[in-house]
Structures are given as C-alpha cells and as structure tokens.
Amino acid sequence: MQNLQETLASEGLAFVYQPQDIVINLCLAFIIGMIISATYKSTHKGLSYSQSFMLTLVFVSLVVSMVMMVIGNNLARAFALVGALSIIRFRTVIKDTKDTSYVFMALAGGMASGTSSYFLGIIGTVMFVIVSYILHVTNYGSFYKSEFILRFRSQRSLEERGYTSIFTDQTRSASLLHVEPSGDQETSVLTFDILLKKDITPERFSREIAGVEGVSEVTLVASKVDVDY
C-alpha cells in the first residue's frame, strides 16, 4: 500500500484520489455503463441495433471516468488532454439520432463517477432509465405504428369484392400504399399497410386473403417496430 501511495504521489494523484476511491469510481463507471447499455438494448427499435455500440457505451463510461481522475484539479493537464485527444478523428456515423443521447449519458455517468459524485451519477442513471422505459412503453412521439405490409395480386374485374370484408372483420386499419397495374391491364399488385386486431393471427389473415377469388401471390411482411409514421 505504501508503494502504491508513493506511485500515486509521483503521478500527482495522491492528494486527489485514494486507491480505494479510484477502484470505487471505476466500478461505478462500469456499472453505470452496463445499465445504460442494457437499457439501450431493451428499448431499441428499428434496424440500427449494434452490439459494438453497446460495448462502446460501457467503454466510454470507464474511459471518461479515468480521464476525469487524470485531470483532477489540474487546469494545465486538462488543456493538455484536450489537445492530445483532438488528434483522434471519429468516422463512425450514428445511424439513429436517439443513440446520441445514450452516448451523452455514458459520458455524464463517467464524469460523475470519475469526480466521485456518486449520488448524482446514481440518481441521474436511475432517472435516465425510468424516462427511457416510459417513452418506450408509451411509444411517445410516434403518430402511427405499422404492423404488417400486405402485398398481393388481384384481378381488376374482381377488385374490392372479397378482401374488403376481411379487412373490415380482421384489421383495425388497412391503408392502401401502392397500386401496380400489370402490362395486360388484367391484374394489379396491391400493397396495404395492415394493423391486425388482437385476436387475429397473421397465419389466419394471410390464409383467408389467399382464399379470396381472384387473389394470388399473397405476401405478408412483418414491419412491427421497423416502420414509424
């Protein structure tokens, strides 16, 4: 322990952080990073999910915590560190703007733990997690959620005779997105945005659509959590 304190003293850290403080700060930064990354994973929507981004959130918390302890109360060291880090160029583009908030939270968590602001780091992380889950559960900001994209070919002479009644009975909404007439003008490919009722399964719905006279090439694609309007 004496040798460790002498080493810290030679590095200028002895009067700022004790060895146990450094261990606690790094452990708290790791826990905060894990909580933030787990929240990101459980509340993520869309196709931009990345495991490396989850790992980055944990690493950012740890690294920022170490940086804050290295800087301490030394203003000159802070400017030197900014100059050293300015040569690093980040070329990775964050696909989802919401992911930026997780990066900032990881930075804030690392700063709080690195400066021994334990209460602020813990409360801030708890509030961030609670707000994230509230916004996720309530689907805040989404005007409409798509569930399935239905595409099929229908004879033009029989259009809307059979499948409209199925839409009425089994869907909460059915919006026509696209109509593509065939070259011979005998059939059309129709694309609908479908939101099924709770007691209707996709298998049953697609089977009944396929059984309508004049309907063929039925394709039902799940778009849940992928398409927001």
Sequence and secondary structure as in RCSB ss.txt:
>XXXX:A:sequence
MQNLQETLASEGLAFVYQPQDIVINLCLAFIIGMIISATYKSTHKGLSYSQSFMLTLVFVSLVVSMVMMVIGNNL
ARAFALVGALSIIRFRTVIKDTKDTSYVFMALAGGMASGTSSYFLGIIGTVMFVIVSYILHVTNYGSFYKSEFIL
RFRSQRSLEERGYTSIFTDQTRSASLLHVEPSGDQETSVLTFDILLKKDITPERFSREIAGVEGVSEVTLVASKV
DVDY
>XXXX:A:secstr
 HHHHHHHHHTT TTT  HHHHHHHHHHHHHHHHHHHHHHHHH  SS   HHHHHHHHHHHHHHHHHHHHHTT H
HHHHHHHHHHTT       SSTHHHHHHHHHHHHHHHHHTT HHHHHHHHHHHHHHHHHHHHHTTT S B  EEE
EEEEEGGGTTTSHHHHHHHHEEEEEEEEEEE TTSSEEEEEEEEEE TT  HHHHHHHHHTSTTEEEEEEEE TT
T B 
